[in-house]
Amino acid sequence: MRIESAKAKKEMQGKLDLLKNYEDDKTKRDFYLGQLSHSVLSAIDALRMVNQEIPILEYMQVLKEKEAAGEKIEERKLPPSGPLKVMHLTKDNIHQLPYLMS
């Protein structure tokens, strides 16, 4: 979703750069509509980022309150991961490299 939004904003900016020097009414209207669309996409992106930050800030507030009350804060521990797999790359399996990296 985020990549699509970034691509749409970049495409819109490219169109705006092409349209900003024209003088006829239709092109001016397209330019202003493009500016509005670009602004809307930017606002939606900003709102999405704010929505992602809210749980983080709430968690930080809870941690500050616990620390002020003298409670012990437990650190979150990640589950242990398994051992890494060794893969020897040869000329025969080099085409698998992009799949191994993901």
C-alpha positions in Angstrom: 0.0 0.0 0.0 2.8 2.4 0.9 4.8 1.6 -2.2 1.7 2.2 -4.4 1.1 5.5 -2.7 4.8 6.6 -3.2 4.6 5.6 -6.9 1.3 7.5 -7.3 2.8 10.6 -5.7 5.9 10.4 -7.9 3.8 10.0 -11.0 1.6 12.9 -10.0 4.6 15.1 -9.4 6.0 14.3 -12.8 2.7 15.3 -14.4 2.6 18.5 -12.4 6.1 19.4 -13.6 4.9 19.0 -17.2 1.7 21.0 -16.8 2.9 24.0 -14.8 4.2 26.0 -17.7 1.1 25.8 -20.0 -1.3 28.7 -20.3 -4.6 27.3 -21.7 -7.5 26.8 -19.3 -7.8 23.1 -19.6 -4.2 22.5 -18.8 -4.4 24.9 -15.9 -7.4 23.0 -14.6 -5.6 19.7 -14.9 -2.6 21.3 -13.1 -4.7 22.4 -10.2 -6.6 19.1 -10.0 -3.2 17.4 -10.0 -2.0 19.6 -7.1 -5.1 18.7 -5.2 -4.7 15.0 -5.8 -1.0 15.2 -4.7 -2.0 17.1 -1.5 -4.7 14.5 -0.7 -2.2 11.6 -1.2 0.3 13.4 1.0 -2.3 14.0 3.7 -3.5 10.3 3.6 0.2 9.2 3.9 0.7 11.5 6.9 -2.5 10.2 8.6 -1.3 6.6 8.1 2.0 7.4 9.7 0.3 9.1 12.7 -1.9 6.0 13.1 1.2 3.9 13.3 2.8 6.1 15.8 -0.1 6.2 18.3 0.4 2.7 19.7 4.1 3.3 20.1 3.5 6.5 22.0 0.9 4.9 24.2 3.3 2.1 25.1 6.0 4.7 25.9 3.6 6.5 28.2 2.8 3.2 30.0 6.5 2.6 30.5 7.1 6.1 31.9 4.2 5.6 34.3 5.5 2.3 35.5 9.0 3.7 35.9 7.6 6.7 37.9 5.7 4.3 40.1 8.8 2.3 40.8 7.6 -0.8 39.1 10.1 -3.1 37.4 9.8 -3.0 33.7 10.2 -6.3 32.0 12.1 -6.3 28.7 10.5 -8.0 25.8 12.5 -11.0 24.7 12.3 -12.4 21.2 11.8 -16.1 20.9 15.1 -17.9 20.1 15.7 -18.5 16.4 16.9 -21.7 15.0 20.4 -22.3 13.6 21.3 -20.7 10.3 21.5 -22.9 7.3 24.6 -23.0 5.2 24.1 -22.9 1.5 27.0 -23.3 -0.9 26.5 -21.4 -4.1 27.7 -23.0 -7.3 27.2 -22.2 -10.9 24.3 -24.6 -11.0 22.3 -23.0 -8.1 23.2 -19.3 -8.5 19.8 -18.6 -10.0 18.3 -19.4 -6.6 20.1 -16.5 -4.9 17.2 -14.0 -4.9 14.9 -16.6 -3.3 17.4 -17.4 -0.7 17.8 -13.8 0.4 14.1 -13.2 1.2 
